[in-house]
């Protein structure tokens, strides 16, 4: 429930940031990738960063890859408890690195 802050940039080898999270079966989670400290904030400049969710075997489960600088969000309820992986991917960051905040929240 606490955000993690990082940056990605398409002009360097730092276009991919991977994270792991332990998710519990049956709990509903909101995964949010925003352009700053406040959830839902757009990315600065022309930044377009996308969010992907994978299971422990690397199988893609969901994605939020909207066009443009808007925040990305996935709502997911795991059918199995365990380790999951999130990817913050710099689809298009032509000017500078895209600063982001990534947050995983469980919804009661």
C-alpha positions in Angstrom: 0.0 0.0 0.0 3.0 2.3 -0.2 4.2 3.7 -3.5 7.6 3.0 -5.1 9.2 5.7 -7.2 11.5 5.2 -10.1 12.2 6.3 -13.7 12.4 4.8 -17.1 13.8 6.2 -20.4 13.6 4.9 -24.0 16.8 6.5 -25.0 18.9 4.3 -22.7 18.9 0.7 -21.6 16.7 1.6 -18.7 13.3 1.2 -20.5 12.2 -1.7 -18.2 11.7 -1.8 -14.5 10.5 -5.1 -12.9 9.0 -5.5 -9.5 7.6 -8.5 -7.5 4.7 -8.6 -5.2 3.0 -11.3 -3.2 -0.7 -11.4 -3.9 -3.3 -13.4 -2.0 -6.0 -15.6 -3.6 -9.4 -13.9 -3.8 -8.2 -10.4 -2.8 -8.9 -7.6 -5.2 -5.9 -5.4 -6.0 -5.5 -2.1 -7.8 -2.1 -1.7 -9.5 -1.5 2.0 -10.4 1.4 3.5 -12.4 1.3 7.3 -12.2 3.5 10.2 -13.3 4.5 11.3 -9.8 3.6 11.2 -6.1 -0.2 11.3 -6.5 -2.0 8.2 -7.8 -3.6 9.0 -11.1 -1.2 11.9 -12.1 -0.2 12.0 -15.7 3.4 11.6 -16.9 5.3 14.8 -17.5 6.1 16.0 -21.0 5.5 13.4 -23.7 6.1 10.4 -21.4 4.1 7.3 -22.1 4.8 4.5 -19.6 2.8 1.2 -19.6 2.1 -1.3 -16.9 2.1 -5.1 -17.3 1.3 -8.0 -14.8 2.8 -11.5 -15.0 2.5 -14.6 -12.9 5.5 -16.4 -11.4 6.0 -18.4 -14.7 6.2 -15.2 -16.7 2.8 -15.6 -18.3 1.1 -12.2 -19.1 -2.1 -11.8 -17.0 -3.1 -8.2 -17.7 -1.9 -4.9 -19.0 -2.6 -1.2 -19.1 -1.0 0.3 -22.2 -3.1 3.4 -23.0 -1.8 5.9 -25.5 -0.3 9.1 -24.1 0.8 10.5 -20.8 -2.2 9.3 -18.7 -1.8 7.1 -15.6 -2.1 3.3 -16.1 -4.1 1.0 -13.8 -4.9 -2.7 -13.5 -7.6 -4.2 -11.3 -6.8 -7.9 -10.6 -8.0 -10.7 -8.3 -5.6 -13.6 -8.2 -6.9 -17.2 -8.5 -3.7 -18.4 -6.8 -1.7 -16.9 -4.0 2.0 -16.3 -4.7 4.6 -14.2 -6.4 3.6 -11.9 -9.2 5.7 -9.5 -11.4 4.9 -6.0 -12.5 6.6 -4.3 -15.4 6.9 -0.5 -15.8 7.8 -0.1 -19.5 8.9 3.2 -21.1 6.9 2.9 -24.4 7.8 6.5 -25.4 9.9 8.9 -23.4 11.6 11.1 -26.1 12.7 14.1 -24.1 13.7 13.0 -20.6 13.3 10.0 -18.3 9.7 9.4 -17.1 9.5 9.6 -13.3 6.7 7.4 -11.9 5.1 6.1 -8.8 3.9 2.5 -8.7 1.4 1.4 -6.1 -0.2 -2.0 -5.3 -3.3 -1.6 -3.1 -5.7 -4.3 -1.9 -9.3 -3.4 -2.1 -11.4 -4.7 0.8 
